[in-house]
Amino acid sequence: MLIREFRIVMPLSVDEFQRGQRYTIAKAEREAVEEGVGIMLVVSEHCQHDLYGDGVHQVKRFYLTSYLPSWVQSFIPSHSFYVLEESWNYYPYHCYSIFTCKILPNLRVEIFSCYLNDKGTTDNVFKLDPVVLKQSKVVVFDVINDRLKDNKGGRYNTEVFKCEKAKRGPLNKDWIDTQNEVMCSYKLIKSSVPIIGIQNKAECGIVEGLREVLYQTHKDSIMWLDEWFDITYGELRELELLLINQTTQHAKTMNGNDDVIVKIDRIAVVDSVTDSDDEFQDAQTDL
């Protein structure tokens, strides 16, 4: 098993990022669908934790057949090859996702998340035991100054970041020490592919791929700040509901056999009550 902890420092507060993260996930998933990924929300429901309170339990399918070589696609049914994500979201203190794949039963990837109003300086935020902690390597990522391998034609040039609505930016090189709003997104990844001959390469490849995805989505949250900074929870809910309809129809079209999916999957959309804002409570009631 390969274990990595990523600390992504951003010029936001934890409260702000709750909206920003939801907006970014919705927009990023819409882009993924346009690039050929099939995404289906199977379950979304309220859940309860004794320590963390109200949360959301979700199950998603990511259909990835289009990423396979054509000769492999010819004998793997499109509705059979998907990665299953099951998650429990108790933002901001505890979020947990596990990824599995029916075709690769030994594959198991876990992501633990925690969000704090600090500069990425909290050690062992996930309370790992000494043995596991020793295996984990910590990597800190400055969302403004650190660059990505794939900048997508300048899309991630956060050096020129400026948000009129939030009156934030441009930021200098030492923004972490001078900016009032600073938070850190803590991510712990456990990648396990216990298959002789490919384990090390596969586990490293998965962690590297997830690292890029995490860095990209967090940079997107910053670059799209003007789009979501004043968005309400009610508007977010409508955006997410629209996305669910679009991605579900797309996944059915991709698979060519939606009867199987419809019989298996239960579509339920339920937000968690994680904010005392009256509008958010109203949006929760409307669902």
C-alpha positions in Angstrom: 0.0 0.0 0.0 1.2 3.5 -0.9 0.2 6.4 1.5 0.5 10.1 0.7 -0.8 13.2 2.5 -1.3 16.3 0.4 -1.8 19.7 2.0 -3.3 22.2 -0.5 -3.1 25.8 0.8 -5.7 28.3 -0.6 -6.6 32.0 -0.1 -10.1 31.1 1.2 -11.9 30.3 4.4 -13.3 26.9 5.2 -16.8 28.3 5.1 -16.2 29.8 1.6 -14.7 26.6 0.3 -17.8 24.6 1.2 -19.7 26.4 -1.6 -16.6 26.6 -3.9 -16.0 22.9 -3.6 -19.6 21.9 -4.5 -19.6 24.3 -7.5 -16.2 23.1 -8.7 -17.2 19.4 -8.5 -20.4 20.1 -10.4 -18.6 22.0 -13.2 -15.7 19.6 -13.4 -18.0 16.6 -13.7 -19.9 18.4 -16.5 -16.6 18.9 -18.3 -15.6 15.2 -17.7 -18.9 14.1 -19.3 -18.1 16.3 -22.3 -14.7 14.5 -22.6 -16.4 11.1 -22.7 -16.6 10.0 -19.1 -20.0 8.6 -18.0 -21.0 9.6 -14.5 -24.0 8.3 -12.7 -25.1 9.3 -9.2 -26.6 6.1 -7.8 -27.3 7.2 -4.2 -27.3 10.5 -2.4 -28.8 10.5 1.0 -28.6 12.0 4.5 -26.4 10.3 7.0 -25.5 10.9 10.7 -22.3 10.5 12.6 -22.1 10.6 16.4 -19.1 12.9 16.4 -19.5 14.9 13.2 -23.2 15.3 13.0 -25.2 15.5 9.7 -23.6 14.5 6.4 -24.2 13.1 2.9 -23.6 9.5 1.8 -23.2 9.2 -1.9 -22.4 6.4 -4.4 -21.3 7.3 -7.9 -20.3 5.3 -11.0 -17.6 6.6 -13.3 -17.8 4.7 -16.7 -14.4 4.8 -18.3 -14.7 2.5 -21.3 -13.8 5.3 -23.6 -10.3 5.5 -22.0 -9.5 1.9 -22.9 -7.8 0.8 -26.1 -10.2 -0.1 -28.9 -9.3 -3.7 -28.9 -10.1 -3.9 -25.2 -13.4 -2.1 -25.7 -14.5 -4.8 -28.1 -14.9 -7.5 -25.5 -15.7 -5.4 -22.3 -19.4 -4.3 -22.2 -19.5 -0.5 -21.6 -21.9 -0.9 -18.7 -19.5 -3.3 -16.9 -16.4 -1.2 -16.7 -16.8 1.5 -14.1 -15.1 2.7 -11.0 -17.4 2.9 -8.0 -17.0 5.7 -5.5 -18.7 5.6 -2.2 -18.3 8.6 0.1 -19.4 10.0 3.4 -19.1 13.8 3.6 -19.1 15.5 7.0 -17.6 18.7 5.9 -15.3 20.2 7.1 -13.9 17.8 9.7 -14.2 14.4 8.1 -14.8 13.3 4.5 -14.1 9.8 3.3 -14.2 8.2 -0.1 -13.4 4.7 -1.3 -12.9 3.7 -4.9 -13.3 0.1 -6.2 -13.7 -1.6 -9.5 -15.6 -4.9 -10.1 -13.3 -5.9 -13.0 -10.2 -5.3 -10.7 -11.4 -6.7 -7.4 -8.0 -6.1 -5.7 -8.0 -2.4 -6.4 -8.8 -0.2 -3.4 -8.2 3.5 -3.2 -9.2 5.5 -0.1 -9.2 9.3 0.3 -9.6 11.0 3.7 -10.2 14.8 3.7 -10.2 17.5 6.4 -10.4 21.2 6.0 -8.9 23.7 8.5 -8.4 27.4 8.6 -4.6 27.2 8.9 -1.5 27.3 6.6 -1.1 23.6 6.3 0.9 23.3 9.5 -1.2 20.8 11.4 0.6 17.5 11.7 -1.1 14.1 11.8 -4.6 15.7 11.3 -5.9 12.2 10.4 -4.7 10.7 13.7 -2.7 7.9 12.1 -1.0 5.4 14.3 2.8 5.7 14.5 3.4 2.8 12.1 1.1 4.2 9.3 2.3 7.7 10.0 5.9 6.6 9.3 4.8 5.2 5.9 3.1 8.5 4.9 4.9 11.2 3.0 3.6 14.8 3.3 3.5 17.0 0.2 2.5 20.7 0.5 1.0 22.5 -2.5 0.6 26.3 -2.8 -2.4 26.7 -5.0 -1.2 30.1 -6.2 2.5 29.7 -6.7 3.0 26.0 -7.5 2.5 25.0 -11.1 0.8 22.0 -12.7 2.3 19.7 -15.4 -0.6 20.4 -17.7 -1.6 24.0 -17.6 -4.4 23.6 -20.2 -3.4 26.6 -22.3 -3.0 28.9 -19.3 -6.2 27.9 -17.5 -4.3 27.4 -14.2 -2.3 30.6 -14.3 -3.2 31.5 -10.7 -0.3 34.0 -10.6 -2.8 36.4 -12.3 -5.6 35.5 -10.0 -8.0 38.3 -9.0 -11.6 38.1 -7.7 -13.6 41.3 -7.9 -16.5 39.9 -5.9 -14.3 38.7 -3.0 -11.9 41.7 -3.4 -9.1 39.2 -3.3 -5.9 39.2 -5.4 -3.6 39.6 -7.2 -1.5 37.8 -4.6 2.3 38.0 -4.1 4.7 35.2 -3.5 4.4 35.3 0.3 0.6 35.5 0.3 0.3 32.7 2.8 1.8 35.0 5.4 0.1 38.2 4.4 -3.4 37.1 3.3 -6.2 37.3 5.9 -8.2 34.3 4.6 -6.0 31.2 4.5 -7.1 27.6 4.7 -5.7 24.1 4.0 -7.4 21.2 2.3 -5.8 18.1 3.9 -6.0 14.9 1.7 -4.7 11.5 2.8 -4.6 8.9 -0.1 -4.2 5.2 0.5 -3.6 3.3 -2.8 -3.6 -0.5 -2.7 -3.2 -2.7 -5.8 -1.8 -6.0 -4.4 -1.0 -7.7 -7.7 2.4 -9.3 -8.1 4.5 -7.6 -10.8 2.5 -4.3 -11.1 1.8 -3.3 -7.5 4.4 -0.5 -7.1 3.9 0.9 -10.5 0.1 0.8 -10.3 -0.1 2.3 -6.8 2.3 5.1 -7.7 0.4 5.8 -10.9 -2.9 6.1 -9.1 -1.5 8.5 -6.5 0.2 10.6 -9.1 -3.0 10.8 -11.1 -5.1 11.7 -8.1 -2.5 14.3 -7.1 -2.9 16.1 -10.5 -6.7 15.9 -10.2 -6.7 17.3 -6.7 -4.4 20.1 -7.7 -6.4 21.0 -10.8 -9.8 21.1 -9.0 -8.4 23.2 -6.2 -6.9 25.6 -8.7 -10.2 25.7 -10.5 -11.9 26.7 -7.3 -9.6 29.7 -7.1 -9.8 30.6 -10.8 -13.6 30.3 -10.8 -14.0 32.3 -7.5 -16.0 35.1 -9.2 -18.4 32.5 -10.6 -19.3 31.0 -7.2 -18.4 33.5 -4.5 -21.9 34.9 -4.1 -23.8 31.8 -5.1 -26.5 30.6 -2.6 -27.0 27.1 -1.4 -30.3 27.0 -3.2 -28.7 27.9 -6.5 -26.1 25.2 -5.9 -28.8 22.7 -5.3 -30.5 23.6 -8.6 -27.1 23.3 -10.4 -26.5 19.9 -8.9 -29.9 18.6 -9.7 -29.5 19.8 -13.4 -26.1 18.1 -13.5 -27.6 14.8 -12.2 -30.2 14.8 -14.9 -27.6 15.5 -17.6 -25.0 13.0 -16.5 -27.6 10.2 -15.9 -29.0 10.6 -19.4 -25.5 10.6 -20.8 -24.5 7.5 -18.9 -27.6 5.7 -20.2 -26.7 6.7 -23.8 -23.1 5.5 -23.4 -24.1 2.1 -22.0 -26.8 1.4 -24.5 -28.6 -0.7 -21.9 -30.1 1.5 -19.3 -32.5 -1.1 -18.1 -29.8 -2.8 -16.1 -28.7 0.4 -14.5 -32.2 1.6 -13.7 -33.1 -1.7 -12.0 -30.0 -1.6 -9.9 -29.6 2.0 -9.0 -31.6 4.3 -6.8 -31.5 8.0 -7.6 -32.0 10.1 -4.5 -30.9 13.7 -4.0 -30.5 14.8 -0.4 -28.3 17.6 0.9 -26.8 17.6 4.4 -27.6 20.2 6.9 -24.2 21.6 7.6 -24.9 25.3 7.7 -27.2 27.4 9.9 -28.0 29.8 7.1 -31.8 30.1 6.7 -31.6 29.9 2.9 -29.7 26.7 3.1 -32.3 25.2 5.5 -35.1 26.3 3.1 -33.3 24.6 0.2 -32.9 21.5 2.3 -36.7 21.5 3.0 -37.5 21.9 -0.7 -35.8 18.6 -1.4 
